[in-house]
Amino acid sequence: MARNKILLVEDEPKVCELIKAYLVKDGDDVVIAGDGKSAIEQFKLFKPDLILLDLNLPELDGLEVCRIIRKQSNVPIIMLTARDQEVDKVVGLEIGADDYVTKPFSPRELAARVGAVLRRYREGLKKGEQIVAGELRLDPDKHEATYLGQPLSLTAAEFKLLSVLARNPGRVCTRLQMMDSAFGESYEGYERTIDAHVKNIRQKMAQVAPDGANPLATIRGVGYKLEG
């Protein structure tokens, strides 16, 4: 089995060495970047399978690093942050992060989260299965999505959630149902993160629609549905 390539972006050397030791023990290759600018350089050179990204960084902060990378790639990104306010986590998810871990955390927990995010990223539906809902088309094998014939650049989490809605056109799905269907019942995120991902999906679909029309509807107090 190929080794996972992990880019760890963290400016505390002791934290870096501890995290790296656990990931290497799991069979991963790890490259460390200590600031935002180095993170961008290593991303281009190392071509990681997943990025662990601290928010509080010198040079460029983690949110800006995430924005820059998301313009070029859908590589899974897990935010590492000491901030415990929900708004900081939501901002990170809105700009394209796939998951977050709040400090302090155990390296064992983080290694497990890395494995879970990579599995979600790589797991597809049955080979060759296409999902079609109106003008929306999803190809899980290729991780490709189009709306009105135009490509949508979706993160792994966004693709999973949109797939859930597209397989149930016209049906209202609660946040909890979407979370369980997309990520599994063992997922440790919280329901409101779904709002951040859906906001991103809606914006991306609106960008390719001539009149900004969008089939992704919010059912207040319940959840979301994709109009068939």
FIKOLZA-1660 file (N, C-alpha, C; in steps of 0.1 Angstrom, whole numbers, plus 5000, padded with zeros to 4 digits):
% residues 228
   i   px   py   pz ch aa at
   1 5008 4988 5000  A  M  N
   1 5000 5000 5000  A  M CA
   1 5009 5013 5000  A  M  C
   2 5005 5022 4992  A  A  N
   2 5013 5035 4991  A  A CA
   2 5012 5042 5004  A  A  C
   3 5023 5049 5008  A  R  N
   3 5023 5057 5020  A  R CA
   3 5016 5070 5018  A  R  C
   4 5009 5074 5028  A  N  N
   4 5002 5087 5027  A  N CA
   4 5013 5098 5029  A  N  C
   5 5011 5108 5021  A  K  N
   5 5020 5120 5021  A  K CA
   5 5013 5131 5029  A  K  C
   6 5018 5135 5041  A  I  N
   6 5012 5144 5049  A  I CA
   6 5020 5157 5050  A  I  C
   7 5014 5168 5048  A  L  N
   7 5021 5181 5050  A  L CA
   7 5016 5187 5063  A  L  C
   8 5025 5188 5073  A  L  N
   8 5022 5193 5086  A  L CA
   8 5027 5208 5087  A  L  C
   9 5017 5217 5088  A  V  N
   9 5020 5231 5089  A  V CA
   9 5018 5236 5103  A  V  C
  10 5029 5238 5111  A  E  N
  10 5028 5241 5125  A  E CA
  10 5041 5248 5129  A  E  C
  11 5040 5258 5137  A  D  N
  11 5052 5266 5141  A  D CA
  11 5058 5262 5154  A  D  C
  12 5052 5253 5161  A  E  N
  12 5058 5248 5174  A  E CA
  12 5066 5235 5172  A  E  C
  13 5079 5236 5173  A  P  N
  13 5087 5224 5170  A  P CA
  13 5084 5211 5178  A  P  C
  14 5081 5213 5191  A  K  N
  14 5078 5201 5199  A  K CA
  14 5065 5195 5195  A  K  C
  15 5055 5203 5191  A  V  N
  15 5042 5198 5187  A  V CA
  15 5045 5190 5173  A  V  C
  16 5053 5196 5165  A  C  N
  16 5056 5190 5152  A  C CA
  16 5062 5176 5153  A  C  C
  17 5072 5175 5162  A  E  N
  17 5079 5163 5163  A  E CA
  17 5070 5152 5169  A  E  C
  18 5061 5156 5179  A  L  N
  18 5052 5146 5185  A  L CA
  18 5042 5141 5174  A  L  C
  19 5036 5150 5167  A  I  N
  19 5026 5146 5156  A  I CA
  19 5033 5138 5146  A  I  C
  20 5045 5142 5141  A  K  N
  20 5052 5135 5131  A  K CA
  20 5055 5121 5135  A  K  C
  21 5059 5119 5148  A  A  N
  21 5063 5106 5153  A  A CA
  21 5051 5096 5152  A  A  C
  22 5039 5101 5156  A  Y  N
  22 5027 5092 5155  A  Y CA
  22 5023 5089 5141  A  Y  C
  23 5024 5099 5132  A  L  N
  23 5020 5097 5118  A  L CA
  23 5030 5087 5111  A  L  C
  24 5043 5089 5114  A  V  N
  24 5053 5080 5108  A  V CA
  24 5051 5066 5113  A  V  C
  25 5048 5065 5125  A  K  N
  25 5045 5052 5131  A  K CA
  25 5034 5045 5124  A  K  C
  26 5024 5053 5119  A  D  N
  26 5013 5047 5111  A  D CA
  26 5016 5045 5097  A  D  C
  27 5029 5048 5093  A  G  N
  27 5033 5045 5079  A  G CA
  27 5032 5057 5070  A  G  C
  28 5030 5069 5075  A  D  N
  28 5029 5081 5067  A  D CA
  28 5042 5087 5064  A  D  C
  29 5044 5094 5053  A  D  N
  29 5055 5103 5051  A  D CA
  29 5051 5117 5054  A  D  C
  30 5059 5124 5062  A  V  N
  30 5055 5137 5068  A  V CA
  30 5066 5147 5064  A  V  C
  31 5061 5158 5059  A  V  N
  31 5070 5170 5057  A  V CA
  31 5064 5181 5065  A  V  C
  32 5073 5189 5072  A  I  N
  32 5069 5200 5081  A  I CA
  32 5072 5213 5075  A  I  C
  33 5063 5222 5076  A  A  N
  33 5064 5236 5072  A  A CA
  33 5061 5245 5085  A  A  C
  34 5070 5254 5088  A  G  N
  34 5069 5262 5101  A  G CA
  34 5062 5275 5099  A  G  C
  35 5059 5279 5087  A  D  N
  35 5052 5292 5085  A  D CA
  35 5043 5291 5072  A  D  C
  36 5035 5301 5070  A  G  N
  36 5025 5301 5059  A  G CA
  36 5032 5300 5045  A  G  C
  37 5042 5308 5044  A  K  N
  37 5049 5309 5030  A  K CA
  37 5056 5296 5027  A  K  C
  38 5062 5290 5037  A  S  N
  38 5069 5277 5035  A  S CA
  38 5058 5266 5032  A  S  C
  39 5046 5268 5038  A  A  N
  39 5035 5258 5036  A  A CA
  39 5031 5258 5021  A  A  C
  40 5030 5270 5015  A  I  N
  40 5027 5271 5001  A  I CA
  40 5038 5264 4992  A  I  C
  41 5050 5267 4995  A  E  N
  41 5061 5261 4988  A  E CA
  41 5062 5246 4989  A  E  C
  42 5060 5241 5001  A  Q  N
  42 5060 5227 5003  A  Q CA
  42 5048 5220 4996  A  Q  C
  43 5037 5226 4996  A  F  N
  43 5025 5221 4990  A  F CA
  43 5028 5219 4975  A  F  C
  44 5035 5228 4969  A  K  N
  44 5038 5227 4954  A  K CA
  44 5048 5216 4952  A  K  C
  45 5058 5215 4961  A  L  N
  45 5069 5206 4959  A  L CA
  45 5065 5191 4963  A  L  C
  46 5059 5190 4974  A  F  N
  46 5056 5177 4980  A  F CA
  46 5044 5170 4975  A  F  C
  47 5034 5178 4970  A  K  N
  47 5022 5173 4965  A  K CA
  47 5015 5163 4975  A  K  C
  48 5011 5168 4987  A  P  N
  48 5006 5160 4998  A  P CA
  48 4993 5154 4995  A  P  C
  49 4990 5143 5002  A  D  N
  49 4977 5137 5001  A  D CA
  49 4967 5143 5011  A  D  C
  50 4973 5150 5021  A  L  N
  50 4965 5156 5032  A  L CA
  50 4974 5167 5038  A  L  C
  51 4967 5178 5043  A  I  N
  51 4974 5189 5049  A  I CA
  51 4968 5190 5063  A  I  C
  52 4977 5191 5073  A  L  N
  52 4974 5195 5087  A  L CA
  52 4978 5209 5089  A  L  C
  53 4969 5218 5091  A  L  N
  53 4972 5232 5090  A  L CA
  53 4968 5240 5102  A  L  C
  54 4978 5245 5109  A  D  N
  54 4976 5253 5121  A  D CA
  54 4971 5267 5116  A  D  C
  55 4962 5273 5124  A  L  N
  55 4956 5286 5120  A  L CA
  55 4965 5297 5124  A  L  C
  56 4972 5296 5135  A  N  N
  56 4981 5307 5140  A  N CA
  56 4995 5305 5135  A  N  C
  57 4998 5311 5124  A  L  N
  57 5011 5309 5117  A  L CA
  57 5018 5323 5115  A  L  C
  58 5032 5323 5115  A  P  N
  58 5039 5335 5110  A  P CA
  58 5038 5336 5095  A  P  C
  59 5042 5348 5090  A  E  N
  59 5042 5351 5076  A  E CA
  59 5028 5351 5070  A  E  C
  60 5021 5340 5068  A  L  N
  60 5007 5339 5063  A  L CA
  60 5000 5331 5073  A  L  C
  61 4988 5336 5078  A  D  N
  61 4980 5327 5087  A  D CA
  61 4974 5316 5080  A  D  C
  62 4969 5306 5088  A  G  N
  62 4964 5294 5082  A  G CA
  62 4952 5296 5073  A  G  C
  63 4943 5306 5077  A  L  N
  63 4932 5308 5068  A  L CA
  63 4936 5313 5054  A  L  C
  64 4946 5321 5054  A  E  N
  64 4951 5326 5040  A  E CA
  64 4957 5315 5033  A  E  C
  65 4965 5306 5040  A  V  N
  65 4971 5295 5033  A  V CA
  65 4960 5286 5027  A  V  C
  66 4949 5284 5035  A  C  N
  66 4938 5275 5030  A  C CA
  66 4932 5281 5018  A  C  C
  67 4930 5294 5018  A  R  N
  67 4924 5301 5006  A  R CA
  67 4933 5299 4994  A  R  C
  68 4946 5301 4995  A  I  N
  68 4955 5299 4984  A  I CA
  68 4955 5285 4978  A  I  C
  69 4955 5275 4987  A  I  N
  69 4956 5261 4983  A  I CA
  69 4943 5257 4976  A  I  C
  70 4932 5262 4982  A  R  N
  70 4919 5258 4976  A  R CA
  70 4917 5264 4962  A  R  C
  71 4924 5274 4958  A  K  N
  71 4923 5279 4944  A  K CA
  71 4930 5269 4935  A  K  C
  72 4938 5260 4940  A  Q  N
  72 4946 5252 4931  A  Q CA
  72 4943 5237 4933  A  Q  C
  73 4937 5233 4944  A  S  N
  73 4936 5219 4947  A  S CA
  73 4924 5216 4957  A  S  C
  74 4919 5203 4956  A  N  N
  74 4909 5199 4965  A  N CA
  74 4915 5189 4976  A  N  C
  75 4928 5190 4978  A  V  N
  75 4935 5181 4988  A  V CA
  75 4928 5183 5001  A  V  C
  76 4926 5172 5009  A  P  N
  76 4919 5173 5022  A  P CA
  76 4928 5182 5031  A  P  C
  77 4921 5191 5039  A  I  N
  77 4928 5199 5048  A  I CA
  77 4921 5198 5062  A  I  C
  78 4929 5195 5072  A  I  N
  78 4924 5195 5086  A  I CA
  78 4930 5206 5093  A  I  C
  79 4922 5215 5099  A  M  N
  79 4927 5227 5106  A  M CA
  79 4931 5223 5120  A  M  C
  80 4942 5228 5125  A  L  N
  80 4946 5226 5139  A  L CA
  80 4945 5240 5146  A  L  C
  81 4937 5241 5156  A  T  N
  81 4936 5254 5162  A  T CA
  81 4934 5254 5177  A  T  C
  82 4939 5264 5184  A  A  N
  82 4937 5265 5198  A  A CA
  82 4924 5273 5201  A  A  C
  83 4918 5279 5190  A  R  N
  83 4906 5287 5192  A  R CA
  83 4894 5278 5194  A  R  C
  84 4886 5281 5204  A  D  N
  84 4875 5272 5207  A  D CA
  84 4862 5279 5203  A  D  C
  85 4862 5290 5197  A  Q  N
  85 4850 5297 5193  A  Q CA
  85 4845 5291 5180  A  Q  C
  86 4832 5288 5179  A  E  N
  86 4826 5281 5168  A  E CA
  86 4828 5289 5155  A  E  C
  87 4828 5303 5156  A  V  N
  87 4829 5311 5144  A  V CA
  87 4842 5309 5137  A  V  C
  88 4853 5306 5144  A  D  N
  88 4866 5304 5138  A  D CA
  88 4866 5291 5130  A  D  C
  89 4860 5281 5136  A  K  N
  89 4859 5268 5129  A  K CA
  89 4851 5269 5116  A  K  C
  90 4840 5276 5117  A  V  N
  90 4831 5278 5106  A  V CA
  90 4838 5286 5095  A  V  C
  91 4845 5296 5098  A  V  N
  91 4852 5304 5088  A  V CA
  91 4862 5295 5081  A  V  C
  92 4869 5287 5088  A  G  N
  92 4878 5277 5081  A  G CA
  92 4871 5268 5072  A  G  C
  93 4860 5262 5076  A  L  N
  93 4852 5253 5068  A  L CA
  93 4846 5260 5056  A  L  C
  94 4842 5273 5058  A  E  N
  94 4837 5280 5046  A  E CA
  94 4847 5283 5035  A  E  C
  95 4859 5284 5039  A  I  N
  95 4869 5287 5029  A  I CA
  95 4876 5274 5023  A  I  C
  96 4870 5262 5028  A  G  N
  96 4874 5250 5021  A  G CA
  96 4881 5239 5030  A  G  C
  97 4883 5241 5043  A  A  N
  97 4888 5230 5051  A  A CA
  97 4878 5219 5052  A  A  C
  98 4883 5207 5054  A  D  N
  98 4874 5195 5054  A  D CA
  98 4871 5191 5069  A  D  C
  99 4879 5195 5078  A  D  N
  99 4877 5191 5092  A  D CA
  99 4885 5200 5101  A  D  C
 100 4884 5199 5114  A  Y  N
 100 4892 5206 5123  A  Y CA
 100 4894 5198 5136  A  Y  C
 101 4905 5201 5142  A  V  N
 101 4908 5195 5155  A  V CA
 101 4912 5206 5165  A  V  C
 102 4906 5207 5176  A  T  N
 102 4909 5218 5185  A  T CA
 102 4920 5214 5195  A  T  C
 103 4930 5222 5197  A  K  N
 103 4940 5220 5207  A  K CA
 103 4935 5223 5221  A  K  C
 104 4939 5215 5231  A  P  N
 104 4949 5204 5230  A  P CA
 104 4942 5191 5226  A  P  C
 105 4949 5184 5218  A  F  N
 105 4944 5171 5213  A  F CA
 105 4955 5160 5215  A  F  C
 106 4951 5148 5215  A  S  N
 106 4961 5137 5216  A  S CA
 106 4966 5134 5202  A  S  C
 107 4979 5131 5201  A  P  N
 107 4984 5127 5188  A  P CA
 107 4976 5114 5182  A  P  C
 108 4972 5105 5191  A  R  N
 108 4965 5093 5187  A  R CA
 108 4952 5097 5181  A  R  C
 109 4945 5107 5187  A  E  N
 109 4932 5112 5181  A  E CA
 109 4934 5118 5168  A  E  C
 110 4945 5126 5166  A  L  N
 110 4948 5133 5154  A  L CA
 110 4951 5123 5143  A  L  C
 111 4959 5113 5146  A  A  N
 111 4962 5102 5136  A  A CA
 111 4950 5095 5132  A  A  C
 112 4940 5092 5141  A  A  N
 112 4928 5086 5137  A  A CA
 112 4919 5095 5128  A  A  C
 113 4920 5108 5131  A  R  N
 113 4912 5117 5123  A  R CA
 113 4918 5118 5109  A  R  C
 114 4931 5118 5108  A  V  N
 114 4938 5118 5095  A  V CA
 114 4933 5106 5087  A  V  C
 115 4933 5094 5093  A  G  N
 115 4929 5082 5086  A  G CA
 115 4914 5083 5081  A  G  C
 116 4906 5089 5090  A  A  N
 116 4892 5090 5086  A  A CA
 116 4889 5099 5075  A  A  C
 117 4896 5111 5075  A  V  N
 117 4894 5121 5064  A  V CA
 117 4899 5115 5051  A  V  C
 118 4911 5108 5051  A  L  N
 118 4916 5102 5039  A  L CA
 118 4907 5092 5033  A  L  C
 119 4901 5084 5042  A  R  N
 119 4891 5073 5038  A  R CA
 119 4879 5080 5031  A  R  C
 120 4874 5091 5038  A  R  N
 120 4862 5097 5032  A  R CA
 120 4866 5103 5018  A  R  C
 121 4878 5108 5017  A  Y  N
 121 4882 5114 5004  A  Y CA
 121 4883 5104 4993  A  Y  C
 122 4888 5092 4997  A  R  N
 122 4891 5082 4987  A  R CA
 122 4879 5073 4984  A  R  C
 123 4870 5071 4993  A  E  N
 123 4859 5062 4991  A  E CA
 123 4850 5068 4980  A  E  C
 124 4846 5060 4971  A  G  N
 124 4836 5064 4961  A  G CA
 124 4824 5055 4962  A  G  C
 125 4814 5058 4954  A  L  N
 125 4803 5049 4953  A  L CA
 125 4807 5037 4944  A  L  C
 126 4798 5029 4940  A  K  N
 126 4801 5018 4931  A  K CA
 126 4808 5023 4919  A  K  C
 127 4818 5015 4914  A  K  N
 127 4825 5019 4902  A  K CA
 127 4816 5022 4891  A  K  C
 128 4818 5033 4884  A  G  N
 128 4811 5036 4872  A  G CA
 128 4797 5043 4875  A  G  C
 129 4793 5043 4888  A  E  N
 129 4780 5049 4891  A  E CA
 129 4780 5064 4889  A  E  C
 130 4770 5069 4882  A  Q  N
 130 4768 5084 4880  A  Q CA
 130 4756 5088 4888  A  Q  C
 131 4757 5100 4893  A  I  N
 131 4745 5106 4900  A  I CA
 131 4740 5118 4892  A  I  C
 132 4728 5118 4888  A  V  N
 132 4722 5128 4880  A  V CA
 132 4710 5134 4887  A  V  C
 133 4709 5147 4889  A  A  N
 133 4697 5153 4895  A  A CA
 133 4695 5166 4887  A  A  C
 134 4686 5166 4878  A  G  N
 134 4683 5178 4870  A  G CA
 134 4696 5181 4862  A  G  C
 135 4701 5193 4863  A  E  N
 135 4713 5198 4856  A  E CA
 135 4726 5195 4864  A  E  C
 136 4724 5188 4875  A  L  N
 136 4736 5184 4883  A  L CA
 136 4741 5170 4880  A  L  C
 137 4753 5168 4877  A  R  N
 137 4759 5155 4874  A  R CA
 137 4771 5153 4883  A  R  C
 138 4772 5141 4889  A  L  N
 138 4784 5138 4898  A  L CA
 138 4790 5125 4894  A  L  C
 139 4803 5124 4893  A  D  N
 139 4810 5112 4890  A  D CA
 139 4819 5109 4901  A  D  C
 140 4815 5100 4911  A  P  N
 140 4823 5097 4923  A  P CA
 140 4836 5091 4920  A  P  C
 141 4837 5083 4909  A  D  N
 141 4850 5077 4906  A  D CA
 141 4861 5087 4903  A  D  C
 142 4857 5097 4895  A  K  N
 142 4866 5108 4891  A  K CA
 142 4866 5120 4900  A  K  C
 143 4857 5120 4910  A  H  N
 143 4855 5131 4919  A  H CA
 143 4852 5144 4910  A  H  C
 144 4843 5142 4901  A  E  N
 144 4840 5154 4892  A  E CA
 144 4825 5157 4893  A  E  C
 145 4823 5170 4893  A  A  N
 145 4809 5175 4894  A  A CA
 145 4807 5186 4884  A  A  C
 146 4795 5186 4877  A  T  N
 146 4792 5196 4868  A  T CA
 146 4777 5201 4871  A  T  C
 147 4775 5214 4869  A  Y  N
 147 4762 5219 4870  A  Y CA
 147 4759 5228 4857  A  Y  C
 148 4748 5226 4850  A  L  N
 148 4746 5233 4838  A  L CA
 148 4757 5231 4828  A  L  C
 149 4764 5219 4829  A  G  N
 149 4775 5216 4820  A  G CA
 149 4788 5222 4823  A  G  C
 150 4788 5230 4834  A  Q  N
 150 4800 5237 4839  A  Q CA
 150 4806 5229 4851  A  Q  C
 151 4820 5228 4851  A  P  N
 151 4826 5221 4863  A  P CA
 151 4824 5228 4876  A  P  C
 152 4822 5221 4886  A  L  N
 152 4822 5226 4900  A  L CA
 152 4835 5221 4907  A  L  C
 153 4842 5230 4913  A  S  N
 153 4854 5226 4920  A  S CA
 153 4850 5224 4935  A  S  C
 154 4848 5211 4939  A  L  N
 154 4843 5208 4952  A  L CA
 154 4854 5201 4961  A  L  C
 155 4854 5205 4974  A  T  N
 155 4862 5197 4983  A  T CA
 155 4856 5184 4985  A  T  C
 156 4864 5175 4992  A  A  N
 156 4859 5161 4995  A  A CA
 156 4846 5162 5003  A  A  C
 157 4846 5170 5013  A  A  N
 157 4834 5171 5021  A  A CA
 157 4822 5176 5013  A  A  C
 158 4824 5187 5005  A  E  N
 158 4813 5192 4997  A  E CA
 158 4808 5182 4987  A  E  C
 159 4817 5174 4981  A  F  N
 159 4813 5164 4971  A  F CA
 159 4804 5154 4978  A  F  C
 160 4808 5149 4990  A  K  N
 160 4800 5139 4997  A  K CA
 160 4787 5144 5001  A  K  C
 161 4786 5156 5006  A  L  N
 161 4773 5162 5010  A  L CA
 161 4764 5164 4998  A  L  C
 162 4769 5169 4987  A  L  N
 162 4761 5172 4975  A  L CA
 162 4756 5159 4969  A  L  C
 163 4765 5148 4971  A  S  N
 163 4760 5135 4966  A  S CA
 163 4748 5130 4974  A  S  C
 164 4748 5132 4987  A  V  N
 164 4737 5128 4995  A  V CA
 164 4724 5135 4990  A  V  C
 165 4725 5148 4988  A  L  N
 165 4713 5155 4983  A  L CA
 165 4709 5151 4969  A  L  C
 166 4719 5149 4960  A  A  N
 166 4716 5145 4946  A  A CA
 166 4710 5131 4945  A  A  C
 167 4713 5123 4954  A  R  N
 167 4707 5109 4954  A  R CA
 167 4692 5109 4960  A  R  C
 168 4688 5121 4966  A  N  N
 168 4675 5122 4971  A  N CA
 168 4668 5135 4966  A  N  C
 169 4667 5137 4953  A  P  N
 169 4662 5150 4948  A  P CA
 169 4647 5152 4953  A  P  C
 170 4645 5164 4957  A  G  N
 170 4631 5167 4962  A  G CA
 170 4628 5163 4976  A  G  C
 171 4637 5156 4982  A  R  N
 171 4635 5151 4996  A  R CA
 171 4643 5160 5005  A  R  C
 172 4637 5164 5016  A  V  N
 172 4643 5172 5027  A  V CA
 172 4652 5163 5035  A  V  C
 173 4665 5167 5036  A  C  N
 173 4675 5159 5044  A  C CA
 173 4679 5168 5056  A  C  C
 174 4678 5163 5068  A  T  N
 174 4682 5170 5080  A  T CA
 174 4697 5171 5080  A  T  C
 175 4703 5180 5088  A  R  N
 175 4717 5181 5089  A  R CA
 175 4723 5168 5094  A  R  C
 176 4717 5162 5104  A  L  N
 176 4722 5150 5110  A  L CA
 176 4722 5139 5099  A  L  C
 177 4711 5138 5091  A  Q  N
 177 4710 5128 5081  A  Q CA
 177 4721 5129 5071  A  Q  C
 178 4724 5142 5067  A  M  N
 178 4734 5145 5057  A  M CA
 178 4748 5141 5063  A  M  C
 179 4750 5145 5075  A  M  N
 179 4763 5142 5082  A  M CA
 179 4765 5127 5083  A  M  C
 180 4755 5119 5087  A  D  N
 180 4757 5105 5089  A  D CA
 180 4759 5098 5075  A  D  C
 181 4751 5102 5065  A  S  N
 181 4752 5096 5052  A  S CA
 181 4765 5099 5045  A  S  C
 182 4770 5111 5047  A  A  N
 182 4782 5115 5040  A  A CA
 182 4795 5110 5047  A  A  C
 183 4795 5111 5060  A  F  N
 183 4807 5108 5068  A  F CA
 183 4806 5097 5077  A  F  C
 184 4794 5091 5079  A  G  N
 184 4793 5080 5089  A  G CA
 184 4789 5084 5102  A  G  C
 185 4783 5075 5110  A  E  N
 185 4777 5079 5123  A  E CA
 185 4788 5081 5133  A  E  C
 186 4801 5077 5130  A  S  N
 186 4812 5079 5140  A  S CA
 186 4818 5093 5138  A  S  C
 187 4814 5100 5128  A  Y  N
 187 4820 5113 5125  A  Y CA
 187 4818 5122 5138  A  Y  C
 188 4828 5130 5142  A  E  N
 188 4828 5137 5154  A  E CA
 188 4826 5152 5152  A  E  C
 189 4822 5156 5140  A  G  N
 189 4819 5170 5138  A  G CA
 189 4806 5174 5144  A  G  C
 190 4801 5186 5142  A  Y  N
 190 4789 5191 5147  A  Y CA
 190 4780 5195 5136  A  Y  C
 191 4767 5194 5138  A  E  N
 191 4757 5196 5127  A  E CA
 191 4758 5210 5120  A  E  C
 192 4762 5220 5127  A  R  N
 192 4762 5233 5121  A  R CA
 192 4774 5235 5111  A  R  C
 193 4784 5226 5111  A  T  N
 193 4794 5226 5101  A  T CA
 193 4788 5223 5087  A  T  C
 194 4777 5216 5087  A  I  N
 194 4770 5213 5074  A  I CA
 194 4766 5226 5067  A  I  C
 195 4762 5236 5075  A  D  N
 195 4758 5249 5070  A  D CA
 195 4769 5256 5062  A  D  C
 196 4781 5255 5068  A  A  N
 196 4793 5261 5061  A  A CA
 196 4795 5254 5048  A  A  C
 197 4795 5241 5048  A  H  N
 197 4798 5234 5035  A  H CA
 197 4787 5237 5025  A  H  C
 198 4774 5237 5029  A  V  N
 198 4763 5239 5020  A  V CA
 198 4764 5254 5014  A  V  C
 199 4768 5263 5022  A  K  N
 199 4770 5277 5017  A  K CA
 199 4780 5277 5006  A  K  C
 200 4791 5270 5008  A  N  N
 200 4801 5269 4997  A  N CA
 200 4796 5263 4985  A  N  C
 201 4789 5252 4986  A  I  N
 201 4783 5245 4974  A  I CA
 201 4774 5254 4967  A  I  C
 202 4765 5261 4974  A  R  N
 202 4755 5270 4968  A  R CA
 202 4762 5281 4960  A  R  C
 203 4773 5287 4966  A  Q  N
 203 4780 5298 4959  A  Q CA
 203 4786 5293 4947  A  Q  C
 204 4792 5281 4947  A  K  N
 204 4799 5275 4935  A  K CA
 204 4789 5272 4924  A  K  C
 205 4777 5267 4928  A  M  N
 205 4767 5265 4918  A  M CA
 205 4761 5278 4912  A  M  C
 206 4760 5288 4920  A  A  N
 206 4755 5301 4916  A  A CA
 206 4764 5307 4906  A  A  C
 207 4777 5305 4908  A  Q  N
 207 4787 5311 4899  A  Q CA
 207 4787 5307 4885  A  Q  C
 208 4782 5295 4883  A  V  N
 208 4781 5289 4869  A  V CA
 208 4767 5291 4863  A  V  C
 209 4758 5295 4871  A  A  N
 209 4744 5297 4866  A  A CA
 209 4743 5311 4860  A  A  C
 210 4738 5313 4848  A  P  N
 210 4737 5326 4842  A  P CA
 210 4729 5336 4850  A  P  C
 211 4718 5331 4856  A  D  N
 211 4709 5340 4864  A  D CA
 211 4711 5338 4879  A  D  C
 212 4721 5330 4883  A  G  N
 212 4724 5328 4897  A  G CA
 212 4714 5318 4903  A  G  C
 213 4705 5312 4895  A  A  N
 213 4695 5303 4900  A  A CA
 213 4702 5291 4907  A  A  C
 214 4695 5286 4918  A  N  N
 214 4701 5275 4925  A  N CA
 214 4691 5266 4930  A  N  C
 215 4693 5253 4927  A  P  N
 215 4683 5243 4931  A  P CA
 215 4685 5238 4946  A  P  C
 216 4695 5243 4952  A  L  N
 216 4698 5239 4966  A  L CA
 216 4690 5248 4976  A  L  C
 217 4680 5242 4981  A  A  N
 217 4670 5250 4990  A  A CA
 217 4672 5247 5005  A  A  C
 218 4671 5258 5013  A  T  N
 218 4671 5256 5027  A  T CA
 218 4657 5255 5032  A  T  C
 219 4655 5245 5040  A  I  N
 219 4642 5243 5046  A  I CA
 219 4644 5247 5061  A  I  C
 220 4639 5259 5064  A  R  N
 220 4642 5265 5077  A  R CA
 220 4638 5256 5089  A  R  C
 221 4647 5254 5098  A  G  N
 221 4644 5246 5110  A  G CA
 221 4645 5231 5107  A  G  C
 222 4648 5227 5095  A  V  N
 222 4648 5213 5092  A  V CA
 222 4661 5209 5086  A  V  C
 223 4664 5214 5074  A  G  N
 223 4676 5210 5067  A  G CA
 223 4677 5216 5053  A  G  C
 224 4680 5207 5043  A  Y  N
 224 4682 5211 5030  A  Y CA
 224 4676 5201 5020  A  Y  C
 225 4673 5206 5008  A  K  N
 225 4669 5197 4997  A  K CA
 225 4674 5202 4984  A  K  C
 226 4675 5193 4975  A  L  N
 226 4679 5196 4961  A  L CA
 226 4667 5195 4952  A  L  C
 227 4662 5205 4946  A  E  N
 227 4651 5205 4938  A  E CA
 227 4653 5196 4926  A  E  C
 228 4644 5187 4923  A  G  N
 228 4646 5177 4912  A  G CA
 228 4644 5184 4898  A  G  C
% end
